[in-house]
Amino acid sequence: MITFMESKEQRAKNSARSKQWARVMLVLMIAVAGCSGMTGIRLGSSIDDANLNAAVAERFAAEKSSDLAPVKAEVKGGIIYLSGTVASDEARTHAEKVGFQVPGSKGVVNNIQVEKK
């Protein structure tokens, strides 16, 4: 049988644990906010970029033409950066159009080079 004093002691221990967890969470929140403030990058933005990068890769893989195979895409801040070397201006333009078709992108920077013949 639990006495009133034991119950009171148990509640005091639970309260102390709760306060300790609250302090830990507060410190973590401040640390994350501080990192975000120093880098200027939101915590969720890297996740968004990873999702967008996957969508870009999927879109390029779905293209039937092999002229986009050498194109590399990197996403930073929602902007798609295209690089690589393709055989023609048409392939360069096509890659840029495909990049713009990806939902959620804020823009496309086309750094693709055309092979000199």
N, C-alpha and C positions, 0 to 999 in steps of 0.2 A: 504494500500500500504506500502511495506517495503522500508524503506529508506536505503541508502548506509551505514549509520552509524549503524543502527540496525543490518544489515547483518554482518558488521564487528565485532560488539559486540558478536553476536551469534557464529561466527566462533572462536572468542577468547575463549568463554566458552566451545565450543566443543573441542578445542585444549587442554584446561586445563583438561577436563575430560579424554581425550585420554591419556595424560601424566600420570594422576593419575592411570588409569587402567594399564598402562605399568609398573608403579612402583609396584603396587600390584602383578602383574604377575611375575615380577622379584623376588620379595621377596618370593613368593610361590615356584618358581623354585629353588631358593637357599636353602630354607628350605627342600624341597624334596631331593635335591642332598646331603645336609648335613646329613639327616637321613640315606640315602643310604650309605654314607661314614662311618658313625659310626657303622652301623649294618653289613655292608658288603652284604646286601640283596638288590638286584635290585627291583624297584617298580613292574615290570612285573613278577618277579619270583614267587611271592605269587599267582598271577593269574594263571600262568602256572602250579603251584603245585595243585591249586584247580581244574583246568581242568583235569590234570593227575589223581588226586584222584578220580574224577568222572568216568574217563575212567577205572580205576582199579576196582571200585565198579561195573561198568557195566559188565566188563569182568568176574568177579567172580560170579555175578548174572546169567550170561548166562551159566555158567557151570552146567551141569545136576547132577553132583555128590553132595551128601549132606555132603561129608567129608570135604568140604571147608567152610561150614557154620560158624564154630567157628573162622575162620581166620580173623584177623583185618589187614587193610593196612593203612599206613600213608605215605604221600609223603612229603619229604623235599629236596629242591634243585634238584628236578628231580629224586631222588632216592626213590625207594619204599621200605619201611620197613614193613616186615610182622611179625605178632606176633599172639599168641594164642596157643591153645593146640589141637592137632589132634590125631586120634586113631592109625595111622601107619606112618612108614617112607615113604611109597608110597604116602600118602596124603600130607606129608610135601614137598616131591619132586615135586609133581603135582602142589601144590600152587606156588612154586618157578617158575616152567615152565610157568604157567599162568601169573605170574608177568612179566616175561621177554618178553612175547608176546604183552604186552601193548605198542603201538606206542608212542614214545616220552620219554620213561623212560631211564635214564642214568645208571640204575643198580638196582639190587634187593638185599636187606639184609634180609636173612631168619633167624628170631629169633623164629621160631615156635618150640614148644616143643612137643614131642611125649609122650602120656600117658604111664605110666608104668603099665604093666599087672601083 
